[in-house]
């Protein structure tokens, strides 16, 4: 997205805000899901179940979200530099490589999480 030179700070802020709305909604919905789980299990008055939900939420946050955000943060830096240099084909290469690396990194984590109830 190109910003014209005569655009005010408020207009730039509004453009960036419009782009970020889907991400904000997604993160709020994820927080809502974890809060609903905690609320309903908390109403069962069983400390063991509530501790299990807390541990499960923590494991998902650490193993899935932290690793994914770290990998995507590195990818974001590389793609931004390529885009700024006008190397659009390189942006696509980084995107595809990022998908492959993320898949290989997350596959063992998904297997571990899938077998964790046994």
N, C-alpha and C positions, 0 to 999 in steps of 0.2 A: 504494500500500500504506500503510495507516494503522498506526502503532505506538501501542499503548496507553501511557498515562502511567506505569503501574506496571511496564513492561518494563525488565529490567535491561540493563546494557551488554552483557553476554555474550549475552543473548537477541537484542538488536539486531544484534550482530555475526554471530550465526548466521543470522539472516534475510537479511542482506545477502550473506553468503557463499553461501547457497543460490541466490540470484538470479544471482550472478556465475559460478557453476560452468560453464554452457555457454560463456560468453565465454572463460574461462581455458582450457577444453579446445580450443576453436577456435584460439586463439593458439598453444597448445603444438603442435597438429597442423601449423599452418603452419610453425612453426620446424622441426619434424621433417622436413617436405617439403624445405625448403631445405638442411638438413643432409644428408639422404640424397642429394640431387643433388650436393652438394659432395663427399661421400664417394666415390660411384661414379666421378665424373669424376676425382677425385684419384687413384684407383687405376689410371687409364690412363697415368699418368706423362707427361702432356702439359701443360706449363705454359700453353700457349695456350688449351686447352680449359678448364682450371681458371680462368683469368682471365676467359674468356667467361661461365662460370657465375657467377662473382662479380659481374661487371658486370651480368648479367641480373637477378640477385637484387637488386642495388642499384637498378637502374632500376625494377623492380616496386615495391620498397619506397618509393622517392621519388615516382614518378609516380602510383601507385595508392593505396597505403595512407596516405601522408602527406596527400594532398589529400582523400581520403575521410574520414579522421579529423578533419581540420580543418573540413570542411563539417558533419560530424555533430556535432562539438563545439559549433559555433555553433547548430545546430538543437536540441541538447540543452538549451542555456541558454534558448532561447525557449520550448520546450515545458515545461520545468520551471517557468518563471515563469507561464505560462498555466495549468498544472495547479494550481499553488499558489493562484492567484487564483480557481480554480473555473471557468475558461473552457474547458470540455472541447471545445467545438466548435472553438475556436481552436487547440487542440492538433492536431486532425485537419487543419485548414487548413495549419498549419506542416508537418505530416508530408507532406502531398501536395505542397506547394511545395518541400520539401526533396528529395523524389524527383525532381521535374522538374529542379531546379537541378543535382542530382548527375548526372542523365542527360545533360544538356547539357554539363556540364563534363567528364565522363568519356568521352563519345563520341569526341571528337577524340583523346584519349589512347589509347583502344582501337584506333582506326584506325592511329595511328602505330606502336603496338606490333605490330599485326597485319602491317604492311608493313615492319617493321624488318629482316627477314631477306633482303630483296631488294636 
